[in-house]
Amino acid sequence: GSDVLRMSSAIQIKTKSAVQKSKTSSPLPCSPEPAIKPQPKPSDKLNPKTIDPFGAHSRSPSAFAAIYAKGGIPCRLVHGSVKHRLQWECLPETVPFDPLLLTLAEGLRETKHPYTFVSKEGFKELLMVEGAAEKAIPLLPRLVPVLKVALAHSDDEVFRRGLDALVQLSAVVGPSLNDHLKHLLTNLSRRLMDKKFREQVTVALQKLEHYGG
């Protein structure tokens, strides 16, 4: 694991800490789109272990989707003409990191819109608030295992969101993340062997090394 981190020791990473906040006049909150029910595969009908006695209608939404639908996440997707953004219902500075940061990290595994955008952008913006380091550091023992699941996900976009979130977290908490990295290096090393992720993972490891001192 340490060999993977040492590979980038000669490269200096410049970081930008400027945070731009956009303001618009009372945007309308966006309600989550209904989930598309997957069609059962023919093989599922033949395998008793995969048979759902209640059919597709019994499929419950993910924990993140359920919390979002109930208004448990204080931000909503606002559709823009060029790009989407989040509208917070209250100042992010006033929102408890526990459990919201953990909930947003769980949401990184979502594959449906708008959950994908809300979780990714919400995680990033919450870490931008003043005093984020003091709020995030105590959550690391619970946060890192959640990010590990995203980094091990078979969906490429979920992995990318997990990788971005890990770098964002590292930039905020610095060396405090070092002791937890050993839990993540196996997943990162595996993706490092994949040509399409090699550059992304290499840059991420360089940043982790830089932020971690």
Summary of the structure (lengths in Angstrom):
residues: 213
radius of gyration: 19.0
end to end distance: 16.2
largest distance: 58.1
contacts: 559
relative contact order: 0.14
helix: 57%
strand: 4%
